[in-house]
Amino acid sequence: MQRPSARSRLKFKSGMIDPPEVETSPVHHHNRSSPSTLAKPKSKRTKSIILLIVASVAIALGLLFVCFSIVRSRRNRGVSLLRYSVVIDGGSSGTRVHVFGYRVESGKPVFDFGEESYASFKLSPGLSAYGDNPEGVSESVTELVEFAKRRVPKRVLEESDIRLMATAGMRLLELSVQERILEVTRRVLRSSGFAFQEEWASVISGSDEGVYAWVVANHALGSLGGEPLKTTGIVELGGASAQVTFVSSELVPPEFSRTLAYGNVSYKLYSHSFLHFGQDSAQEKLLDSLHNSSANSTEEGILTDPCVPRGYILDKISQKDSSGSLAEKSRFTASLQAAGDFSKCRSATLAMLQEGKEKCPYKHCSIGSIFTPNLRGSFLATENFFHTSKFFGLGEKDWLSEMILAGKRFCGEEWSKLKVKYPTFKDENLLRYCFSSAYIVSMLHDSLGVALDDERIGFASKAGQDIPLDWALGAFILNTATSTFDYNGKSRKILDSNNLANYKNDIS
C-alpha cells in the first residue's frame, strides 16, 4: 500500500547524487575516470534502493498484520455473540430435538434457520407411549440430548439452555403419569451439561402450542412485529389435537383469548386446541363409534367402515353390550367391512366434529360446543393438512375442491390396486389417506366455513426463506426474545389472558 510513495522518495534522492568530477594527470593522454572512483557512488545508490525496498515491504507487512488483527478481533467478537438454545418437542407421534444457533446484535436476537444454525432430529414413539414404563423415556431423551451436544460447541454448553415441551399426546395422560414421565426427563436434562431449570420440562397447553405456531409463521412471512390485521392465521392438524390461532376482530371470551406483546406491537389472538380432534385421535374415535354402533350393521352382522378402501381385510370386532361389558356371545360379534365411500366417510367425520354443538353456550360454535369466531385474513394449514395435500399432489389453487376429487378416487379404489400404485407405503400409513381427505374437508369447509375456492388459505410446511412451520421454532423465538430486550428496554413476552381485563362471558 506504501509502494507509490516509496518510489517518489527514491527518485528524489537519486537526483541529488551526481558523480564527482575527477581531475586526471597530464602525463596520461586518456580522458577517462578511474574505475575505482566510479564504483563508490554506484554502490551507495544500490544500497539506498535496497533499503527503500526493505522499508516498503516492512511497512506493507505491518499494515497487513494490523488489518488481519482487526478482522480476527471482529470475528472473535462475533463468535462471542453466537449463542445456542435447544427445544425438545414431546409430540404424540414422536419426540424431536431442535438445536438453534443465533446472534445478539444491539441487544436484539438475530435468527437464522439455515443449515449452519439449525438442526433437528426425531425419535419415535412419543413420550406418551411410555405411560406404563416412564423409565423407558430416559434412553430416547438421552439420545436426543447427545445429538444436541454434538451441535453445540463445548465452550458454550453450560450457557446454552435446554427445554422440553410436551404436547397433546402427554395431555391425554393422567396428571400423575405425566409427572412421572417428566421427572425422568428432568433427571436426564439436569445431567446433560446444558443450562436447565426444573420448570423447563413441562406439558404445555394447546393454546401455547397454537400461539407458538402462529409466531413462527408470521416471523417467516415477515409480519411479526407489524400490523395485527395483516398477520397470517394458523390451522394445525396434528396427531392428537388440532389448533386454530389468528388475530380476530371479534370479541373473544377470555378462555380463548391470548395477548402477545412483541416489540412495540400487541396482538389479541383467538387460540384454541381441539384435543382428541387430531388426525390419529379422530380416526380412532370414529372407529370406536363404529364398534359401538348398530346403525351401520347389516342383518348378517357386518359393520361397514366407509373410511377404509374397499378390499382391505379388517379384523373382527367385539361389541359392548348395554351394560358396557365386552360381550362374549357370537351375536355381539360382528365383522368390520371396508366400504371405501368418501361421501359417507365425510358425513361420519362431520357428525363427529359437530357432536355436542347443541350445548354451545356462545353465539356460534364451529366444532362441538367450542366457540370459534369467523375466520378472517389469510391462513396457513400445516402438519397433516400439508402431508395429505402433498400425498395427493394437489395444487395451491382450489386445493380443497381438488381434495374432494382426490379423496373420492382414493377411497373408491381397490386396496390391491393401491398397494401396487404405492408399493413403498406401509399399510397403516396408506390406509389413513381416505379418512384424512374426508376429515380435512369436514373440518375446514363443513365446520370452520372455509370456502372450497378460498385462495386465502393454503397448505404449507415451510414459509418465507424455507423456514419450517414447526411450533417449537416459535417457542424458541419467544423464549429468546424474553431474555433479550428491544431498543426501548421492554421485554417481549406472552401475556396470559388471566391478567387481562375480563370479557363478558355472554357473547350473544
N, C-alpha and C positions, 0 to 999 in steps of 0.2 A: 504493500500500500504506500510505502515511502520512496519507492524507486524513482519516480519523476524528479523529486526534489534532490535526490542524491546525484542524479545526472547533471542538474544545473550547477551544483556546487563543484562538480568535477571540472566542468568547462571553465568556470571562473578561476580556479586555481591553476589549471594548466596554462592559461593565458598569461599568468604572472611569471612563469618560469621560462626565461629566454636564455639560450646558450650564450655564455660569456665569450667576448672576442679574445682570441689567443694571438699574441704577438710572436711572429716567427723570426728565427735568426737569419741574417742576410747571407750567411755562408751557404745556407741551403737554398736552392733555386726552385724548391717545390712550395707552392702556396696552399698548404693543407694543414688541418689541425691534427694534433697528436691523438691517436686513438684512445689513450688513457684519459685525456681530459674530456672527451665527449661521452664516455661511458658513465661518468659520475652523475650528470643531470638526468640521463635516461633511467638510471637505477632509482633515483628519487621519485620520478614520475610514476614508475611502475609500482613502487611501494604505496604511494598515495592512492592509486587506483584500487589496489588490493584492500587497503584499509577502508576505503569508502564502500566497497562491495561487501566486506565483512560487516561493517556497521549497518548497512541497509538490510542485510539478511537477518542480523540480530534484532533490529527494530521490527521487521516483519514477523519473525518468530514470536517476539514478545507480544505483539498485537494479537496474533493467532491464539496465544496462550490465554490472554485476557478474555478474548471472545469465547473460547472454549470454557473457561471458568464460569463466565456469566451464564452460558447455556446450561452447563451442568448444574449450576446453582438453581436455575429456574426449574430444571427437571426434578431436582431433589425436592424443591418446594412443592411441585405438582404431585410427586409421589406421596409426600406427607399429607396431602389433602385427600388422597384416594382412600375411601372407606368402604366397608363391606357390611352387608346385612343378610341374614338368612331367614326365610319363612318356610315352614313345613305345613303344607296343606293336607289335613287329615280328611280326605273326601270319602264318599260312600263306596266307591269302586276301587280306590287305591290311595296311597299316600305319596305325595310329590314334594320334593325339596326344591326350593328356588334360591339361588345364590346371586346376589346383586352387588355390583360394584358401582360406586358413584363418587362424585366430587362435590366439594362445597366451595363455592365462589361468592365472595362478598356476602357471606352468611346465608346463601341460598343453595339448596341442593340442586345439582345438575344430574339428571337421569339419562342413562344411555342403556337401552335394552338390546344392543348388538351382541354378537357372539363373544366379544372380548370382555364384556361387562356383565353378561347374564348367562346363566346356565341352569338347567333343571333336570331332574331325574325322578322317575316314578317306580314305585313297587306296588304290587298287588298281593293280597287283598287289602281293603281299607282297615282302619283301626277298629271299626265296629265289628269286624269279623272275629275279633279276639275277646268277645264278651264272656265266653266260657273259659278263656285262658289268657288273662291280662298279661301274664309274664311273657307270653309269646310276642308281644309288641316290641320287646327290647331288641330283638335281633334285627327287625326291619328298620327301626328308628336308628339303631347304631350304624347300619349300612348307609342310610341317608346322611347321617352326620359325617361319616368318613368321606363321602362324596363331596360334601361342602368343604371339609378341611383341605382337600386336595386343590380346591379352587381359591382358597384364601391364604395369602402369604402368612407365614408363621409369625412375623414381626408384628402383625396387627390382629392376630387371632383373638387375644384377650380383650381387644377393644371392639370387636365385631359382635353385634347382638344376634341371638338366635331365638326364634319364636315358633311355637306350634299352635296352629289354629285348626280345630276340628269342626266339621260342618254337619250336614243333615244326617248322615249315617250314624254319627255319635248322638245326635239329638234324639234319635229314635230309641236309644237305650235308657234304662232306668238310671237315675242320678247316681246311685251307689256304684253301678257298673262303670259309668262314665269316669267317676273319680278314681276307681282302681286302675283303669287304663291310663288315665292322665298321670297318676303317681309314678307309674313305671316309666313313662316318657320323661317326666321331670328328673328322675334319677339318672337317666341316660344323658340328658341335656346338662345337668349340673356338672358332670364329669367330662363334658365334651371339650373343654378348653375355651369355649366361646363365652361371651358375657351373657348371663342368663339370670332371670328372676322368676320366682315360682309362679307368679301370675301370668307369665308369658306363655304358659302352656294351658290352654283353655278350650272350651267349646263355645264358639261364637254364635250369636243369634243369626237367624235368617235375614233379619233386617240389615245387620252389619255386612253380611255377605253380599247383599244386593247393593249397598252403598259402595263397597269396595269395587265391585264390578263396574258400577257407574263411573267411579273416579278414574279407573284405568282407561275406560273407553273414551272419556272426554279429554283425558291427558293425551291419548294417542291422536285424537282428532284436533287437538289444539284449542279446544273450547273451555278447558278447565281454567278458572280464573277470569272467565269472560261473562258476557250477558247470560243470565239464567235461562231465559226463554229461547236462547239459541243453542242450548245444550242438547245432547242426544240421550234418549232413554235406553234402558236395557231390559230385555226379556230373556231370562236364562231358563233352560230346561236341563237340569242336572239329573242324577240318578235317583235321588231320594226326595228332592224338592225342586220347586220352580220359583224364581224370583222375578218381581216386576218393580222397577225403580225408575222414576223420572220426575222432572220438575212439573208440578201441577199448579194450575191457576185456580183450581177449586179449593174450597175449604175442606181440609182433611182432618178426620178425627185424630186426636193425639196419639193413639196407639199405632197409627200408620204413618205418622209424621216424623221426619228427621230433618234437622237443620245442620247443614255443613258449612263451616266458615273456611274458605281457602283464600289466602291473601287478603284482599280488601273486599271480597265478594261473599255474600251469604246466600246459600241455596236452600230453599224449602222443598224437600223431596217427599214424594209418596214412595214408601218402600215396604214391601211385604214378601215374606217367603211362604209359599204354599206347601207345607210339609205333607208328605205322603203323595204329592202330585208330581214328583219327578218321574221320568220315563220308566225306570225299573220298578219303582214302588207302585205306580199306577197300573202297570201291566200285571203285577202280582195281585193288586186289589181287584182288578177286573176278573182275573182267573178265579179268585176266591168267590166272587159273586156268582160266577157261573157254576162253581161247585155247589153253592148253597141254593141255587135257583132251580125250580122245576118248570119255569115258564118256557125254557128252550128245550125241555126234554120231550122226545117223541114217545109214542106208545111202546116202542121197543126199548125204552130206557136209554136213549142216546142223547147226550148233551152236545150241542154244537158250539164251537169257538169260531166266530167269524173273523178273528184277527190272526188266524194261522192259515197259511197257504194250503190249498187242497192237496191231499195225498200224503201229508205228513202224519205219521203214526203217533198218536198220543196215548199215554198210559191210561189205564182205567183209574177212576177216582172213586173215593168212598164219601158219600154224602152224610151230613149230620142229620139226625132225626130231630123232632120238635123239641126234645129235651136238651139238645146241644151236645149229646154224647155221640161218638162215632159209631155208626150202625154197622153191625157185623152181617146182618141178613142180606141176602143177594138182592132183595127187592129195593134196597137202598144203594146198591152198587150200579153205577152207570158208566158207559164208555163215553169218552170225550172225543168228538169227531171234528177234524179241521174242516171249516166251511169255506174259508178264503173269500169273504164277501166284504169289500171295502165299505160299502154304504151301511151295512149292518154294524160293522166294527165302529164306524164313525158315530152311529146312533148310540151304541153301547158306551163309548167313551164320553159322549156328551152327557148322557144320563148320569154317569159317574161324576163329572165335573159340576153338574147342576144340583147334585144331591144336597139337601138342606137349604136350598135357596128360599124356600117358603118361610124360613125363620130369619131372613135378612132383616136386621133392625135399622138399616140405613136407607137412604134414598134409592140406591140400587146396588146390587151385588152381581159381579160377573162370574165368580167361581164360588159355589156353595153360598155360605152366609157371610162371606168376606167382602168388605167394602172395596171397590175399585173405582177410582174416578175415570172419566173418559180419557182415553189416551190422546195426548197432544204432542205435536212435534215429530221429529224423526226418531226412529228406533233401530237398534241392532238386536237381532235374535241370535243367541250364541249357544254354545255347547251342543246338545243333541238336536237343536234346530238346524245348526250348521252341518253336523255329521250326516243327518238323514238327507238333507238337501244335496250335499256333495255326493252321497251314495247314488242318488238318482240322476246326478248330472244336471241339476236344474240351473237355469239362467237367473240372472239378477232381476230381470223384469218379469212381473206376473208369476213369481215363483210359487205363490200359494195356489194359484189356479193350476199350475203345472203339477203341484204336489198331488192334487186330486186325481189327475190323469195317471200319474206315475204309480200312485197307490193302488188304483183300480187294476192296472196291468199286473202289478206285482202280486197283490193278494189273490187275484184270479188265476194266476199261473200255477201249473202243477209243480209240486215240490221237486220231483225228479228233474224237471227241466231247469228249475232254479239252481239246483246243485251243479248241473252241467255248465250253466252260464256263469256261476260264481264258485269255481272249484276251490279257491283258496280260503273261503269263509268257513268258520266253524258253524255248526248247526245253530247253537244258541245265539250267535251274532246275526246270522242271516235271518232267523225267524222274526227278529224284533222289528224289521222294517215295514211289515204290513201294519202292525199295531202303531208304530211311531208315526207313519204317514197319516193315518186316520186321527191319531191323538193330537198331532200338531194342528191340523185343520180345525178340530173341535175346540182346541184351546184358543188359538189366535183369532179365528174367524167367528165360530159359533158362540164362543164365550166372551172374549175380550173385544169383539166387534171390529176387528181389522178387516177392511175390505179386501177381497181377493186380488184386486188390481191396484192396491195401495202401494205406491212406489216409495212411500216414506219409511217403510220398514224393509230391511234387508238382512240376510243371514251372513254371519262372519265369524271367523276365529281370530282374525288379526285386523288391525286398523292403523291408519297413519303410515308410518315407516315400518310396516310389518311388526308392530308391537302386539304380542299375544294378548287377547282379551281374557285374561285369567284374573279372577278376583284377588289372588294373592299379590299380584303386582300393584293393585290399588291399595291393599293393606300396607305394602312396603312404602308406597308414596306417602300415605298419610302418617304412618309411624315415623318416617324420616322427617317429614315436614314439621311434626310436633316437637322434634328435638333440635330443629334449626329455626331461624326467625327471618321474617321478611324485613324490608328496609325500615319499616315503622316499628320493628321490635315486637310485633304481635305474633304469638304462636298460632299455628294453623291447626285446628282440631275439629272433630265431630262434636257437636253439642247434643247431648241426649235430650230427647223430647220431654223428659220429666222436668227439665229445667226451663222449659218454655212456658209461656202463658197458656193456660188451659183453653182448649177449644170447646165449643158446645158439643155435647155428645149427640144431640139430635140434629142430624144433617138434613133432615127432610125440609 
